Amino acid sequence: MSIFPSRRRVLAVGAGAALGAGAFGAPTASASPAAARHAAGAEETRTLDELYRAALAEGGKLVVYAGGDTPTQQDGTKAGFKARFPDIDLTLIVDYSKYHDVRVDNQFATGTLVPDVVQLQTLQDFVRWKQQGRLLHYKPAGFSKVYDAFKDPQGAWVATGAIAFSFLYGTAAVGSDAPRNPLELVDPKWKGKIASSYPHDDDAVLYLYKLYAQTYGWEWVAKLAAQDVRFARGSNSPGEAVFAGQKAIGVGTAGSAVPSSSSPVKFVIADGHPFMGWGQRMAILKQAKNSAAAKLFLNWQLSTEWQRNSFNGWSVRTDVAPPAGLKPLWEYPDAHLDGFPRFMADRAEVERWKQTFALYFGEVKGDPTPGRLGLHPGA
């Protein structure tokens, strides 16, 4: 349900209902809400090599559930981790976050927990799991350098990736008459030339479309619906359609705003017009079987070495400068960083927006792009 693509590649440019403990069983006594609210200690001081040795002594295994759109979307992360820590047996399972979160809830309820680490777009789940005492309070090295809105003060979770959704276009396909902002996407000249991920299938795309509707009005939404947009599941699908030359414009996908004269695609961020950004949250589950390896993974993800490899140029750390021509994500007011967590927390509002967009664009069709993974992938 979210994308957190390979850091090396994002098409060359670059949620689960908040069900309470009553639905899935109360937290165990050892994971009480009071314990979960207890402040974590200081930041990790061990080096990555020291953490690596601890992970090997523990058994050298690690299971991560990551939000994403395709089974291979985290291959760059896996390759980077394996290159740095070759003796860790890493299993990284990609699925829509809206399936991973309820999968974890069901595993809690049935005593069959598989992952050690969760890395998801469903931001509201981390708040709920913290309240339920499900998360290990831990501050990896560099925690103090993470932008404040991208971390829990007690270390229950921390964002390790800064992601933005907007629209993009193929430079050759649009020629000299490129759309400068989302408002121009309803120009009749783009009819039949736009691909989009379904806003009512992915909550981040949904929030982007909500911003569009609130900024430009429902008349704009109706005009877009008349543009013969090709909707598909997966936020990867618009970019793939543009790169394949199938469509000129892709809406509701990630990309890099780093200026480039060589890329065949341009990701659009226009002053005064909305896009949306967020920090992809990561946490260690308190019941994790491989907590030492989980700590290694968080420290590596948050390291300056890895943060500088961000696929879109943005880091969650305040001490990692973006490339020339790019500001830190939190310095773009049109990214609405504060709005997305609030939106995700109000599941009734989310459902209203989903059903409203279904009236305009039709119901979601198609198989989930990561496949159907069942109850216990990675076990």
C-alpha positions in Angstrom: 0.0 0.0 0.0 2.9 2.3 0.2 6.0 2.6 -1.8 9.4 2.5 -0.3 11.4 1.7 -3.4 14.9 0.5 -3.9 17.2 3.3 -2.9 19.2 2.8 -6.1 16.2 3.0 -8.4 12.7 4.4 -8.6 11.9 4.1 -12.3 15.0 6.2 -13.0 13.5 9.3 -11.3 13.7 8.8 -8.3 -4.6 0.8 5.7 -5.5 -1.3 7.5 -8.3 -0.2 9.7 -7.2 1.1 13.1 -8.7 -1.7 15.1 -8.2 -1.7 18.8 -7.1 -4.3 21.2 -10.7 -5.4 21.7 -10.7 -6.8 18.2 -7.3 -8.6 18.3 -6.8 -9.4 22.0 -5.3 -7.2 24.7 -1.5 -6.8 25.0 0.3 -9.3 27.1 1.2 -8.5 30.6 4.9 -8.0 29.7 3.9 -5.5 27.0 1.5 -3.3 29.0 0.6 0.2 27.7 2.2 1.7 30.8 5.5 -0.1 29.9 5.2 1.1 26.3 5.0 4.7 27.4 8.1 4.4 29.5 10.8 6.5 27.9 13.6 4.7 26.2 17.2 5.4 27.1 20.0 7.1 25.3 20.8 6.6 21.6 22.7 3.5 20.5 26.4 3.9 20.9 27.6 0.7 19.4 29.1 0.7 15.9 27.4 -1.1 13.0 30.2 -3.8 13.2 29.5 -4.3 16.9 25.8 -4.6 16.3 26.5 -7.0 13.4 28.5 -9.3 15.8 25.6 -9.1 18.3 23.1 -10.1 15.6 25.3 -13.1 14.5 25.6 -14.2 18.2 21.8 -14.1 18.4 21.4 -16.4 15.4 21.9 -14.2 12.4 18.3 -14.1 11.2 16.0 -11.1 10.5 12.4 -10.8 9.1 11.1 -7.4 7.9 7.6 -6.6 6.7 7.8 -3.6 4.4 5.0 -1.6 2.7 5.3 -1.5 -1.1 3.8 -2.2 -4.5 5.7 -5.1 -6.0 7.7 -8.1 -4.7 11.0 -6.7 -6.0 10.5 -3.1 -4.8 12.9 -3.6 -1.9 15.6 -5.5 -3.8 17.9 -2.5 -3.6 17.5 -2.5 0.2 18.2 -6.2 0.4 21.2 -6.0 -1.8 22.7 -3.1 0.2 22.1 -4.8 3.5 23.5 -8.1 2.3 26.6 -6.4 0.9 27.3 -4.8 4.2 26.3 -7.7 6.4 26.6 -10.9 4.3 26.1 -13.4 7.1 22.7 -12.1 8.1 19.8 -14.2 6.8 17.4 -11.4 5.8 13.9 -12.1 4.7 12.1 -8.9 3.5 8.5 -9.3 2.5 6.8 -6.5 0.5 3.0 -6.0 0.5 0.6 -3.2 0.7 0.8 -1.7 4.2 -3.0 -2.0 4.6 -2.5 -5.8 4.4 0.7 -6.0 6.4 -0.7 -4.2 9.4 -3.8 -6.4 9.8 -1.6 -9.4 9.1 0.5 -8.5 12.1 -2.6 -7.9 14.2 -3.8 -11.3 13.3 -0.5 -12.8 14.2 -0.6 -11.1 17.5 -4.1 -12.5 18.1 -3.0 -16.1 17.2 0.4 -16.1 18.8 2.2 -16.6 15.4 4.2 -13.4 15.0 6.6 -13.6 12.1 8.3 -10.2 11.5 10.9 -8.5 13.7 10.6 -5.1 12.0 7.7 -3.4 10.4 8.2 -0.6 7.9 4.8 0.8 6.8 2.8 3.7 5.4 -0.1 3.1 7.8 1.2 5.7 10.2 -1.8 5.3 12.6 -0.8 1.7 13.4 2.4 2.8 15.1 0.5 5.1 17.4 -2.0 2.3 18.2 0.7 -0.4 18.6 2.7 1.9 20.9 -0.4 2.4 23.1 -0.9 -1.4 23.2 2.7 -1.9 24.3 3.6 -3.8 21.1 6.7 -1.8 20.1 10.2 -1.9 21.5 11.3 1.5 22.6 14.7 2.0 21.0 16.7 4.9 19.7 19.2 4.0 17.0 22.3 6.0 16.5 21.5 9.3 14.8 18.0 9.4 16.4 18.6 12.9 17.7 19.3 14.1 14.2 16.0 12.9 12.8 13.5 15.6 12.0 11.2 15.8 15.0 8.0 15.0 13.2 9.6 11.8 11.9 10.2 10.1 15.2 8.4 9.1 18.4 10.0 10.9 21.4 10.3 7.7 23.3 11.8 5.8 20.4 8.8 3.5 19.8 9.2 4.2 16.0 11.3 6.3 13.7 10.9 7.2 10.0 13.8 6.0 7.9 12.6 7.2 4.5 11.2 10.5 3.3 8.8 10.0 0.5 6.7 12.3 -1.7 3.8 11.7 -4.1 2.9 14.1 -7.0 2.6 13.7 -10.7 5.2 13.2 -13.4 5.4 13.3 -17.2 7.6 12.0 -20.0 9.5 14.9 -21.4 9.4 13.6 -25.0 5.7 12.8 -24.8 4.6 16.3 -23.6 7.1 18.3 -25.7 7.3 22.0 -25.0 3.8 22.2 -23.6 4.3 20.3 -20.3 1.8 20.6 -17.5 3.2 23.0 -14.9 0.9 22.0 -12.0 -1.9 19.6 -11.2 -4.6 22.2 -12.2 -3.5 21.8 -15.8 -4.1 18.1 -15.9 -7.8 18.6 -16.8 -6.9 20.4 -20.0 -8.7 18.4 -22.8 -5.3 18.0 -24.7 -4.3 15.4 -22.1 -7.4 13.3 -22.5 -6.5 9.6 -22.8 -2.9 10.4 -22.0 -2.9 10.1 -18.2 -2.3 7.1 -15.9 -3.0 7.1 -12.2 -3.0 4.8 -9.2 -6.5 4.5 -7.7 -6.8 7.1 -4.9 -9.3 4.8 -3.1 -6.8 1.9 -3.0 -3.8 3.6 -1.5 -4.2 6.0 1.4 -1.2 8.2 0.4 -2.6 8.6 -3.1 -6.0 9.2 -1.5 -4.5 12.1 0.6 -2.9 13.5 -2.5 -6.3 13.5 -4.3 -8.0 14.9 -1.2 -5.5 17.9 -1.4 -6.3 18.3 -5.1 -10.1 18.3 -4.4 -9.8 20.8 -1.6 -7.5 23.1 -3.6 -9.2 23.0 -7.0 -12.7 21.9 -6.2 -15.0 19.1 -7.2 -15.5 20.5 -10.6 -11.8 19.8 -11.2 -12.3 16.2 -10.0 -15.2 15.8 -12.4 -13.1 17.1 -15.3 -10.3 14.7 -14.4 -12.8 11.9 -14.4 -13.7 12.8 -17.9 -10.1 12.6 -19.1 -10.2 8.9 -19.7 -7.6 8.3 -17.1 -6.2 4.8 -16.9 -6.4 3.8 -13.3 -4.5 0.8 -11.9 -3.5 -0.7 -8.5 -0.1 0.1 -7.1 1.6 3.5 -6.9 4.3 2.1 -9.2 1.9 1.8 -12.1 1.7 5.5 -13.2 5.5 5.8 -13.6 5.7 2.5 -15.3 3.1 3.6 -17.8 5.0 6.8 -18.5 8.4 5.1 -18.9 7.0 2.5 -21.2 5.6 5.3 -23.4 2.0 4.1 -22.8 1.0 7.4 -21.2 2.4 10.9 -21.2 1.5 11.7 -17.5 1.4 9.6 -14.3 -0.5 10.8 -11.2 -0.1 9.4 -7.7 3.4 8.1 -7.6 6.8 8.8 -6.2 9.8 10.4 -7.8 12.7 12.6 -7.4 12.6 16.4 -7.6 16.3 16.7 -8.1 16.8 18.7 -11.3 18.1 16.5 -14.2 18.7 17.1 -17.8 19.2 13.4 -18.6 16.1 11.9 -17.2 13.3 11.1 -19.6 10.8 11.9 -16.9 10.1 14.9 -14.8 8.6 14.7 -11.3 6.6 17.9 -10.7 6.6 20.0 -7.5 5.1 23.5 -8.2 5.1 26.4 -5.8 1.7 27.1 -4.4 0.2 23.8 -5.6 -0.2 20.7 -3.4 1.8 17.5 -3.3 2.2 15.2 -0.3 5.1 13.9 1.7 5.6 11.7 4.7 8.1 9.8 6.7 7.9 6.0 6.2 7.8 4.7 9.8 9.8 1.7 11.1 9.6 -0.1 14.4 10.9 -3.2 16.2 8.2 -5.3 17.6 8.6 -6.0 21.3 8.0 -9.8 20.7 10.6 -9.9 17.9 12.6 -13.2 17.9 15.6 -11.4 16.4 15.8 -8.1 18.3 19.6 -7.7 17.9 19.4 -8.1 14.1 16.4 -5.7 14.1 18.5 -3.1 15.9 21.2 -3.6 13.3 18.7 -3.0 10.6 17.4 0.2 12.1 20.9 1.6 12.7 21.9 0.8 9.2 18.8 2.3 7.7 19.3 5.5 9.7 23.1 5.8 9.1 24.4 8.7 7.1 25.9 6.3 4.6 22.5 4.9 3.7 20.5 8.1 4.1 22.8 9.8 1.5 21.7 7.0 -0.9 18.1 8.1 -0.8 16.4 7.4 -4.1 14.8 10.8 -4.2 17.5 12.9 -2.6 15.6 13.4 0.6 16.8 12.2 4.0 14.9 12.0 7.3 18.0 13.4 9.0 18.6 17.1 9.5 22.4 16.7 9.1 22.2 15.1 5.7 21.9 17.9 3.1 19.9 17.2 -0.1 21.4 17.6 -3.5 21.7 21.1 -5.0 18.3 22.4 -6.1 16.4 20.5 -3.5 15.3 21.5 0.0 14.6 19.2 2.9 11.1 17.8 2.5 9.9 19.6 5.7 10.8 22.9 4.1 8.1 22.5 1.4 4.8 23.8 2.9 2.9 22.3 0.0 4.0 18.8 1.0 1.5 18.9 4.0 3.7 16.7 6.2 1.6 17.4 9.3 -1.7 16.7 7.5 -1.0 13.2 6.4 -0.6 11.7 9.9 -3.8 13.4 11.0 -5.6 12.1 8.0 -4.4 8.6 8.6 -5.6 8.7 12.2 -9.2 9.5 11.2 -10.3 6.2 9.6 -13.9 7.4 9.2 -12.8 10.4 7.2 -10.5 8.1 5.1 -13.5 5.9 4.3 -15.6 8.8 3.2 -13.0 10.1 0.8 -12.5 6.6 -0.6 -16.1 6.1 -1.4 -16.5 9.6 -2.8 -13.7 9.0 -5.2 -15.2 5.7 -6.2 -18.3 7.6 -7.3 -16.1 9.7 -9.6 -13.6 7.1 -10.9 -15.3 3.8 -10.4 -14.5 0.9 -8.1 -11.0 -0.5 -7.7 -10.2 -3.3 -10.1 -7.3 -5.6 -10.6 -5.2 -8.0 -8.5 -2.9 -6.6 -5.8 0.5 -5.9 -7.4 2.6 -7.7 -4.7 0.4 -10.8 -5.1 -1.7 -12.6 -2.4 0.7 -13.5 0.4 -1.6 -15.0 3.0 -1.3 -15.0 6.8 2.3 -15.8 7.5 4.7 -14.8 4.7 8.3 -15.2 5.7 7.6 -17.8 8.3 
